[in-house]
Amino acid sequence: MTLVQEQVREIRIGVDCGGTNTDAAVLDLTPGAEKVVLAASKTPTTPQVTNGIQKVISKVLKQCETENNLKKKDIKAISIGTTHFVNALIQRSENGLERVAVIRLCGPFSRRTPPFAGFPYELREILQGPCFFVEGGLQIDGSEISSVVPSEIEKLCEEIKAARIRAVAISAVYAPIDFTLKQEEQVEEIVQRCIPGVFTTCSKKVANISLLERENATILNTSLLPFAHVTVNGFREAATALGLTCPVFVTSNDGTLLSLEEAAPLPIKTFSSGPTNSMRGASFLAKLADPKAKKETALVVDIGGTTTEVGVLLPTGFPRQAASHHELCGVRLNFAMPHVTSIGLGGGSLVKQDSSTGKVTVGPESVGYRITEEALVFGGKILTATDIAVAAGVAEVGETSAVQHISKDYVNAARERMKAMLEITVDSMKTSAQDIPVYLVGGGALLAPDYLSGASKVHRFPHYECANAVGAAIAQVAGTIDTVENIEGQTIDVVKHEIEKKAIQRAIDSGANPKTVNVIESEAIPIAYTVGKCRFFVKAAGEWSGSNSDNSVISSTQAHSLEKNVELRPNPRRPSNKKDIEWLAKDILDYRPDVSNGVWTLSALDLDFIRIGTYILGCGGGGDPQQDYLCLREMVNEGGAKIRVIELGSLKSDQMIGWGGIMGSPEVGAERCLGEEYNEAMTELYKLLNYPPPAGLCALEIGGSNGMINMITGSDAILDIPVIDGDFMGRAYPTGWQTTPNIYDDEDKGKNLLPCCISSGDGNLLFMTRAKFDHSIDASLRAACTEMGTQVGHASRPLTVEFCQKAMIKNTVSLSWRIGRAVTLANKQHNISNVGSVIIDAIGGTETGKVLFAGKIVEINRRVYKGHSIGEVVIAASQPDEGVEDQSVTYTGTLKIPFKNENLYAVHEVDGKSEIIATVPDLITVLDAGNGEALGTPDYKYGLHVIVFGVTAAPQWTDSERGLKMGDLRSFGIDDIPYKPIGKYIKPKSVIEEYNA
C-alpha cells in the first residue's frame, strides 16, 4: 500500500525570486491529499540568484523531510518565477544585455519608422545595433508582400559579423499569421548558418499583431538571450546540487509553464510572472480554504515591502490581462501580461505627519529591504508602516516597546490613510459597482484592515504570505492562437469555436492533461474597412500531465536547444550626443513653440502634444497616430528634418492646397506600417494634372493618424511643403465623402474630391476622375483598397486657398497641440483625475464643450458591417476618486455610446429613463482615466475606467442643411434622432498667432 502511494504522489516545489526575498513552497497535489501546503519559507534574494534558490529549497526540503517524511524522489517538478531578466533591463545591466541587430522583413513598407525608434536613447546606447529592411512580409490576407531573398540575408550577415554582434532580432510584417510560408523561420535558418554561435529571436514567438510593439518586445528579448541561457542553466544546476532529478520549469507572464528549453530563448515571457504567481496562488489558496466556493471575480491585493500591487482574478483562476499596449523601460510593447495597478504602500513605507495641517501620510517613500535595520521595531530611527501595524497590535515582529510612545490617534490616522489608499485602488480596479471579494497576500498583508469599502469580504487565507510561491507550484500548460481569419459565409462564433478547439489541442500537444484543459481567454475583434476579416485571440490551459520525461512542455516546432557554456561578455554603453529629455511641469509651462515670421517649426515635444490631441479628436476612430509620431520624431531627432506649419491666410487666394491621407483599416496600419504610399499618391496626382507642387498640405481629417501624415510628406526630407493649420473634418469620420469640401458641392457628384489618386505603395496606382454620386467615390475606392492590401495612400483634388477659406476648419493643428499639452500637464501635475475639465478649459471652456460622464466600461459589443466596425460601449457610473477638486460632480446610471468606427451618440440612462446628451457632428471622445489619452473603439476593453467628454462641431457642419445631413446621424442611417448642439462653437486659438516672434 505504501509503494502505491509513493508512485502516485504528486509533489511540486514552487519558487518565486523577488527583488527582496526568494520564497519557496512545497505542495502535495496528489488527489485527496490530507495536507496540501507541506512547507513554506523565505530567504533574502542573493546577487547570484541560484544561491538564494538553492538555499530556500534546501530549507523547505529539510522541513518536509522532518515533518512529512518526504523523499527527494517524490518531487515531480520545480517551478520558478523570477524577476531576474526584467531586472537586468530595468537596471540597464551592461553585463546582462547584448547589442542587437534587427532584420525587418517588410518590402517597401515601414522604412521611415526604423527599429529602436520608440526606445529611449539611454537604452539605445546599450542595445542598438545595425538595422536592415529587407524583402518579405505578408499582407493581411496572407499573401506575400514579397518573397525572402536568401542572397540579401547572406550579405547583411557579413555586416553583422563584422560588427561583432551575436544577437539578431527578426521581425516580419504579419508574421503571427504566417503559418505556411514561415518567412521569419527561413531568415533565422540563414542567419544561424552564416553566423556561428548567433542568438536569434523570431517576433512571431514573442508577441501578437502590431509590428512596432512586437518588434520592440523581440529586441528586448534578444538582448537577454546569453544571460537567459546562463541563468536557466543555473536553475538546473541548483536543483542538481540538491540531489533533485525532477524537471525544472519557469513560470510565465500568464501563469503557465515554460520548460528551461523554452524560457532560455524567450525570457521576456517571464517579465510579469511575479504578480501573476501571486494571483494564481491566491486563487488556489481560496479554493483550498473552501473547495465548495463558487468561481467568481476577485481582487488580489499583494502587499510587499515597498509597493502594493492590485490585480483582477477572473473566475477562470487566471489574472485579467492588461490592455493591448503597455510600456516597460520607456518602450511600448504588446506581449501578454496581467493588468496590475501599483501604489507606494508596503511594510517599509515611511509614515509622516505634515507639521502645518497635521495630516498623516504613508509612502510612497520606503526603506525597502533596509526595514530590518531602519524601522523602529528593529532598532532603527524611521517610522514605517510596519511600526504602525505593531503599535496597533495587528503584527508581532521586532521589539514592541519601541513603538509604545506613538499615540493612539496617530496610529489610527495612519491606519485610516492606508485603508483609504487601498480602497481607492480597489475601486479603480473593479469592473462593476458590485462588491467583490478581496484576497490579501504578501508579507505586508497585515497592514490592511479586515474591512474595505467595495469589498464583499476581505480574506487572508492560510499561507497568504507565500502565495507567490504557491502560484509558481501550480502553474499550468497553455496553448495560444492569435490569427486573422476569413469569416465570409460563416458566423464569427462558429469560426471562434474552431480556433478554440485548435488552442485546446495545442495545449494538449504541449503537455497539458486533456481532462483539465479549458479556454481561459477568447476574443474576436472585427477588422474595420475589411470585408470578411476578423482577428481572433484564444488561449487554453490545463494541468501539466507530468508525462513529459524530456522536461518539455512545448511542441517540437517551438523547441530550442539549451546552450551550455555560454559566456557573458561586457557590453559597454556607447554614449551618443542625443539625450532623453525629462519634461517637468514647470518646463512645459515655460515652453514656447518655435514660431518665427508666421512659420511654426515643430519640435519633438510639439509632435508629442499633437499625437495625443489628434487621437482624442478622432472620437474613437482615425487610428492611433503613434507610428506617425515615431516616424516624425525620428526624422527630427536623427535626421534634423524641418516640419513647418503655417496659417492659411499667409498664402495667396489662387495658390493651391494639397490634401489627403491614408485610406484603409487602422488595424492593418498597425502591422503593415507606413511606406511611401501617400507620398506616391500625392506626386502622381500632380503629374497627371500637370500642376506644380501645392503651396501647402492639409489633413483630410485631424482625428487620428491622418492628422499627422501630411507632416511626414511635407517635411523638408520629402516634399518640403508647409502644413496648413487646419483640416477638412475637424474630427474623424468613417467615409471620404464626409469632408467639408464636399459640403459645398450641391450637385452631389464629388466635384471637389475628384480627380484623386490612390497608391498601394508596392506598385499599384489608381486614378478616379468622375463619379455618378459622391457616395460612390468612397465605395469604389474602398473596394480597390481591399484588393491593394487594405491600406492605400489617398490624394484628393487640390483646392484653391480662396475655396479653403470657407471649407477648411481652421487652427485644428493648434487645437490638437493644446489638447495634448493639457493632458501632458495634467499627468505631470498629478491632476489626471480632472483631465476632462482640463481639456475643456484648453479648447475654449464650458461654452463649447463639457465632460459628459465618468465611469467604467461594463459592456462592449462589436461586429463588422460593410467593412465598418459597428458596436456599442456601455459605461457604468462610478464615484469620483479621492483628490478630485470638484467633489460635487457625480454621475449616475449608465452611458451608452453606439459607434461606427467613430462614436455616434451618447445615451444617458438612469432609473429607467433615457436621454440623448450628444450626437455627431459634435465630438464625443472616450479617454483612459488613468492617463487622459484617447481610447479608439478597438481599444475599448471591459473594466477600463474612462472619462467621456463632448465638444461642439465646427460651423461648416452645422450652418447649412447639407452640412448637417452629411455630418449628423442621418448620414449613418439614423433618421429619428435630431442634432442638438452641446454648446456653441469657439474657433481654436492659433499657436502661430500666440507665439509668433
Buried (B, 14 or more C-beta within 10 A) or exposed (E): EEEEEEEEBBBBBBBBBBBBBBBBBBBBBBEEBEEBBBBBBBBEBBEEBBBBBBBBBBBBBEBBEEEBEBEBEBBBBBBBBBBBBBBBBEEBBEEBBBBBBBBBBBBBBBBBBBBBBBBBBBBBBBBBBBBBBBBBBBBBBBEBBBBBEEEBBEEBBEEBBEEEBBBBBBBBBBBBBBEEBBBBBBBBBBBBEBBEEBBBBBBBBBBBBBBBBBBBBBBBBBBBBBBBBBBBBBBBBBBEEBEBEBBBBBBBBBBBBBBBBBBBBBBBBBBBBBBBBBBBBBBBBBBBBEEEEEEEBBBBBBBBBBBBBBBBBBEBBBBBBBBBBBEBBEBBBBBBBBBBBBBBBBBBBBBBEEEEEEEBBBBBBBBBBBBBEBBBBBEBEBBBBBBBBBBBEBBEBBEEEBBEEBEEEBBEBBBEBBBBBBBBBBBBBBBEBEBBBBBBBBBBBBBBBEEBEBBEEBBBBEBBBBBBBBBBBBBBBBBBBBBBBBBEEEEBEEBBEBBBEBBBBBBBBBBBBEEBBBBBBBBBBBBBBBBBBBBBBBBBBBBBBBEBEEBBBBEEEBBBEBBEEBEBEEBEBEEEEEEEEEEEBEEBEEBEBEBEEBBBBBBBBBBBBBBBBBBBBBBBBBBBBBBBBBBBBBBBBEEEBBBBBBBBBBBEEEBBBBBBBBBBBBBBBBBBBBBBBBBBBBBBBBEEEEEEBBBBBBBBBBBBBBBBBBBBBBBBBBBEBBBBBBBBBBBBBBBBBBBBBBBBBEEBBBBBBBBBBBBBBBEBBBBBEEBEEBBBBBBBBBEBBBEBBBBBBBBBBBBBBEBBEEBBBBBBBBBBBBBBBBBBBBBBBEBBBBBBBBBBBBBBEEEBBBBBBBBBBBEBEBEBEEBBBBBBBBBBBBBBBEEBEEEEBEBEBBBBBBBBBBBBBBBBBEEEEEEBBBBBBBBBBBBBBBBBBBBBBBBBBBBBBBBBBBBBBBBBBBEEEBBBEBBBBBBBEBEEBEBEBBBEBBBBBBBBBEBBE
